[in-house]
Amino acid sequence: MGLIGNGAIGTGVALILAELRSGGRIVVCDPERYGPENRGTYSLGGDHEAATRPYKVDLTEDTLTAAGYDVREVQANRTAE
């Protein structure tokens, strides 16, 4: 499965998939970092992530890996800080 875009909709999908715990491989792709502007609309991340600004795919990967998925990241041009 591919999850392209880890924004408001993509993080919601990731959270649902994590709850399903179906297993399998998921490829994630998003070059942007999580920031304060994402705090109110994303299903993943919070105040800590808004301050530390991790890449969005890293939040998604952590969540899905913990739920038992084999997560692969598409190497894309990551945005600068």
For each residue, the residues with C-beta under 8 A, 3 or more apart:
1: 24 25 26 27
2: 26 27 28 29
3: 6 10 13 14 17 26 27 28 29 60
4: 10 28 29 30
5: 9 10 29 30
6: 3 10 11 14 28 29 30 32 44 56 57 59 60
7: 10 11 30 38 41 42 56
8: 11 12 38 41 42 43
9: 5 12 13
10: 3 4 5 6 7 13 14 30 56 60
11: 6 7 8 14 15 42 43 44 45 56 59 60
12: 8 9 15 16 43
13: 3 9 10 16 17
14: 3 6 10 11 17 18 28 43 44 60 63 64
15: 11 12 18 19 43 44 63
16: 12 13 19 20
17: 3 13 14 20 22 26 64 67 69
18: 14 15 21 63 64 66 67 69
19: 15 16 67
20: 16 17
21: 18 67 68
22: 17 69
23: 68 69 70
24: 1 69 70
25: 1 69 70 71 72
26: 1 2 3 17 64 69 70 71 72
27: 1 2 3 71 72 73 74
28: 2 3 4 6 14 57 60 61 64 71 72 73 74
29: 2 3 4 5 6 57 73 74 76
30: 4 5 6 7 10 55 56 57 60 76
31: 55 76 77 78 79
32: 6 55 56 78 79
33: 53 54 55 56 78 79 81
34: 38 42 45 49 50 53 54 55 56 59
35: 38 50 53
36: 39 50 51
37:
38: 7 8 34 35 41 42 45 50 56
39: 36 42 45 46 47 50
40:
41: 7 8 38
42: 7 8 11 34 38 39 45
43: 8 11 12 14 15
44: 6 11 14 15 49 59 60 63
45: 11 34 38 39 42 49 50 54 59
46: 39 49 50
47: 39 50 51
48: 51 52
49: 34 44 45 46 52 53 54 59
50: 34 35 36 38 39 45 46 47 53
51: 36 47 48
52: 48 49
53: 33 34 35 49 50 81
54: 33 34 45 49 58 59
55: 30 31 32 33 34 58 59 78
56: 6 7 10 11 30 32 33 34 38 59 60
57: 6 28 29 30 60 61 73
58: 54 55 61 62
59: 6 11 34 44 45 49 54 55 56 62 63
60: 3 6 10 11 14 28 30 44 56 57 63 64 71
61: 28 57 58 64 65 71 73
62: 58 59 65 66
63: 14 15 18 44 59 60 66 67
64: 14 17 18 26 28 60 61 67 69 71
65: 61 62 68 69 71
66: 18 62 63
67: 17 18 19 21 63 64
68: 21 23 65
69: 17 18 22 23 24 25 26 64 65
70: 23 24 25 26
71: 25 26 27 28 60 61 64 65
72: 25 26 27 28
73: 27 28 29 57 61
74: 27 28 29
75:
76: 29 30 31
77: 31
78: 31 32 33 55
79: 31 32 33
80:
81: 33 53
